[in-house]
Structures are given as C-alpha cells and as structure tokens.
Amino acid sequence: MPAVQFAARTAVFAAFVASVLVALAGWLVRTRRVSPFGPLGRALRRASDPVLRPVEARLVRLGGNPVHAGWWLVVGVAATGVLLLAGLDWAMRVVRGFAWARAAGPRGSAAFLVDLAYRVLVLALVVRVAASWFGYGRYTRWARPAYVLTDWLVEPIRRILPPLGPLDWSPLAAWLALWLLRQLLLAAALG
C-alpha cells in the first residue's frame, strides 16, 4: 500500500475517532450525565460546541432535531471518509493503469481508455441511482452530469424494461450492457 493511501486512511480514521469523541462529549453534557456547569462539563462544552454548532444549525434549517447533531457529525465524517478513500483508490488505479498502458503500447492504451470509460460510466450510474434514492432528480446541479452521461443507455432500456412498481431495473440492465461491451472491446483491443 503506497504511503499516500496509508496516510489518507490514518487521517480518515483520526477524523472519525475525533468526531465520535466530540459527539460523545456533546451527548454527555446534553443528557446531563455530566453537569454542564461543572468544570468537566464546561471543558466538554468548550471542546464540542464549536464543532457541533454548525451541524446543529444545518439540522435546524433542514427541519431536524439539533440534539442529534453529534451523531450526524459522526455519520457525515464516516461517509466523507469512505468517499475520499474510494476516490483516492480510484485515482491510484487510474495512475497505475496509465503507466501500464504507456508501457504496453497502442493496444494497452486502447484497453486503458475502454476501461477508464467503463469506470466513469459505472460511477455515473451509481450516482444516478443514489441521487434517485434521496429524491434528487435529473435537474439537480450535482446529479445532472450523471444523467447526461448515462441517459443515452438508460432511457432506451427503460422503454423496453419499464419499472416494476417502485423498482427501476434499467440502471442494472445498463450496467450489465456496459460490462458486456467492455468485455468485448477489451478482447478486441488485447486479442
């Protein structure tokens, strides 16, 4: 494992542990397990309030309960850390694939481009599906690129394979079609 990935994993783990400690400190004071007016309670509030206040404000704006801010902080840090590590891993794979493609010549370059296009389109499919789960549609600013990248494949499949109740199978069928196309193109490029 390269040093960059090890450092990133260590930093994400440290941020996660810090968020758990901040959430625990805020919970102890809010539930009065520790007196908020004693020396320990004041120290815990001084440590946790600057981190929890922005999360509480965001929760209140979204209609949530500010008491749960600490645990939302933990979930947010964990999700952000997982996405950061996945993005770093993806970038490292692309760099390694590019180095391999340069050494392998034109056929390797073609295989690298096919694989890179496949990975980008699958990522767009995942973003599209996840956005629909959370109620974000095709006109949401951050989800629009995923729809633009995948509409050419998902929409014709959707006309053939309509949704079955609440389940839309067209992104899964699109992923399968992309995988088959990738396999065929890689066999042609490397074979």
C-alpha positions as CSV (number, residue, x, y, z in Angstrom):
1,M,0.0,0.0,0.0
2,P,1.5,3.3,-1.0
3,A,2.4,5.9,1.6
4,V,-0.3,8.3,0.4
5,Q,-3.1,5.8,0.9
6,F,-1.7,4.8,4.3
7,A,-1.6,8.5,5.3
8,A,-5.1,9.1,4.0
9,R,-6.5,6.1,5.8
10,T,-4.8,7.2,9.0
11,A,-6.2,10.8,8.7
12,V,-9.7,9.5,8.0
13,F,-9.6,7.2,11.0
14,A,-8.3,10.0,13.2
15,A,-11.1,12.3,12.0
16,F,-13.6,9.6,12.6
17,V,-12.3,9.0,16.2
18,A,-12.3,12.8,16.8
19,S,-15.9,13.1,15.6
20,V,-17.0,10.2,17.9
21,L,-15.3,11.9,20.8
22,V,-16.9,15.2,20.0
23,A,-20.3,13.6,19.7
24,L,-19.9,11.7,22.9
25,A,-18.8,14.9,24.8
26,G,-21.9,16.7,23.4
27,W,-24.2,13.8,24.3
28,L,-22.8,13.6,27.9
29,V,-23.5,17.3,28.5
30,R,-26.8,17.4,26.8
31,T,-28.3,14.4,28.5
32,R,-26.9,15.8,31.9
33,R,-24.8,12.7,32.5
34,V,-22.2,15.3,33.2
35,S,-23.2,18.6,34.8
36,P,-22.9,21.3,32.1
37,F,-21.9,23.8,34.8
38,G,-19.2,21.8,36.5
39,P,-15.5,22.1,35.4
40,L,-15.7,18.8,33.4
41,G,-19.0,19.9,31.7
42,R,-17.6,23.3,30.8
43,A,-14.5,21.7,29.3
44,L,-16.5,19.2,27.3
45,R,-18.8,22.1,26.0
46,R,-15.7,24.2,25.1
47,A,-14.4,21.2,23.1
48,S,-17.6,20.1,21.4
49,D,-19.7,23.2,20.9
50,P,-17.5,24.9,18.1
51,V,-17.7,21.7,16.1
52,L,-21.4,20.9,16.8
53,R,-22.9,24.3,16.4
54,P,-22.6,24.4,12.5
55,V,-24.1,20.9,12.3
56,E,-26.9,21.9,14.6
57,A,-27.7,25.0,12.5
58,R,-27.7,22.9,9.4
59,L,-30.0,20.3,11.0
60,V,-32.4,23.0,12.2
61,R,-32.5,24.5,8.6
62,L,-33.4,21.1,7.3
63,G,-36.1,20.5,9.9
64,G,-34.1,18.0,12.0
65,N,-33.6,17.8,15.7
66,P,-30.4,19.6,16.9
67,V,-30.0,17.1,19.7
68,H,-28.9,14.6,17.1
69,A,-26.1,16.8,15.7
70,G,-23.3,14.8,17.2
71,W,-24.4,11.6,15.6
72,W,-25.0,13.3,12.3
73,L,-21.4,14.6,12.6
74,V,-20.1,11.0,13.0
75,V,-22.2,9.7,10.0
76,G,-21.1,12.7,7.9
77,V,-17.4,12.2,8.7
78,A,-17.6,8.4,8.1
79,A,-19.4,8.9,4.7
80,T,-17.0,11.6,3.6
81,G,-14.0,9.5,4.7
82,V,-15.3,6.5,2.7
83,L,-15.9,8.6,-0.3
84,L,-12.4,10.2,0.0
85,L,-10.7,6.9,0.3
86,A,-12.7,5.4,-2.6
87,G,-11.8,8.4,-4.8
88,L,-8.1,8.2,-3.8
89,D,-8.1,4.4,-4.6
90,W,-9.8,5.1,-7.9
91,A,-7.2,7.8,-8.8
92,M,-4.3,5.5,-7.8
93,R,-5.7,2.7,-10.1
94,V,-6.0,5.2,-12.9
95,V,-2.4,6.2,-12.5
96,R,-1.2,2.6,-12.4
97,G,-3.4,1.8,-15.4
98,F,-2.0,4.8,-17.3
99,A,1.6,3.7,-16.5
100,W,0.7,0.1,-17.7
101,A,-0.9,1.5,-20.9
102,R,2.2,3.6,-21.7
103,A,4.4,0.5,-21.4
104,A,2.1,-1.8,-23.3
105,G,1.9,0.4,-26.4
106,P,-1.2,1.2,-28.6
107,R,-3.2,-1.9,-27.6
108,G,-2.6,-1.2,-24.0
109,S,-3.6,2.4,-24.5
110,A,-6.9,1.3,-26.2
111,A,-7.6,-1.1,-23.3
112,F,-6.9,1.6,-20.8
113,L,-9.3,4.0,-22.5
114,V,-12.0,1.4,-22.7
115,D,-11.6,0.5,-19.0
116,L,-11.5,4.2,-18.0
117,A,-14.7,5.0,-19.9
118,Y,-16.4,1.9,-18.3
119,R,-15.4,3.1,-14.8
120,V,-16.6,6.6,-15.4
121,L,-19.9,5.4,-16.8
122,V,-20.4,3.0,-13.9
123,L,-19.7,5.7,-11.4
124,A,-22.3,7.9,-13.2
125,L,-24.8,5.1,-12.9
126,V,-24.1,4.7,-9.2
127,V,-24.5,8.5,-8.7
128,R,-27.7,8.5,-10.7
129,V,-29.2,5.6,-8.6
130,A,-28.1,7.1,-5.3
131,A,-29.5,10.5,-6.2
132,S,-32.9,9.0,-7.0
133,W,-32.9,7.2,-3.6
134,F,-32.5,10.6,-1.9
135,G,-35.1,12.4,-4.0
136,Y,-32.6,14.3,-6.2
137,G,-33.7,14.3,-9.9
138,R,-32.1,15.0,-13.2
139,Y,-32.2,18.8,-12.8
140,T,-30.3,18.9,-9.5
141,R,-27.0,20.7,-10.1
142,W,-24.7,17.9,-8.8
143,A,-26.7,15.0,-10.3
144,R,-27.1,16.4,-13.8
145,P,-23.7,15.2,-15.1
146,A,-24.6,11.6,-14.1
147,Y,-27.8,11.8,-16.0
148,V,-26.1,13.4,-19.1
149,L,-23.5,10.6,-19.1
150,T,-26.0,7.7,-18.8
151,D,-29.2,8.8,-20.5
152,W,-28.1,7.5,-23.9
153,L,-28.1,4.0,-22.4
154,V,-30.6,4.0,-19.6
155,E,-33.5,5.6,-21.4
156,P,-33.8,3.1,-24.3
157,I,-33.5,0.3,-21.8
158,R,-36.3,1.9,-19.7
159,R,-38.6,2.0,-22.8
160,I,-38.0,-1.8,-23.2
161,L,-37.9,-2.7,-19.5
162,P,-40.3,-0.4,-17.6
163,P,-40.2,0.0,-13.8
164,L,-41.8,-2.8,-11.8
165,G,-43.6,-0.9,-9.1
166,P,-41.1,1.1,-7.1
167,L,-38.1,-0.8,-8.6
168,D,-36.4,0.5,-11.7
169,W,-34.2,-2.2,-13.3
170,S,-33.0,-0.1,-16.2
171,P,-29.7,1.1,-14.4
172,L,-28.9,-2.5,-13.5
173,A,-29.5,-3.6,-17.1
174,A,-27.4,-0.7,-18.3
175,W,-24.6,-1.7,-16.1
176,L,-24.8,-5.3,-17.4
177,A,-24.8,-3.9,-21.0
178,L,-21.7,-1.8,-20.2
179,W,-19.9,-4.7,-18.7
180,L,-20.6,-6.9,-21.8
181,L,-19.5,-4.1,-24.1
182,R,-16.3,-3.6,-22.0
183,Q,-15.5,-7.3,-22.2
184,L,-16.0,-7.3,-26.0
185,L,-13.9,-4.2,-26.5
186,L,-11.1,-5.4,-24.2
187,A,-11.0,-8.7,-26.0
188,A,-10.8,-6.9,-29.3
189,A,-8.1,-4.5,-28.1
190,L,-5.9,-7.1,-26.4
191,G,-6.6,-10.1,-28.6
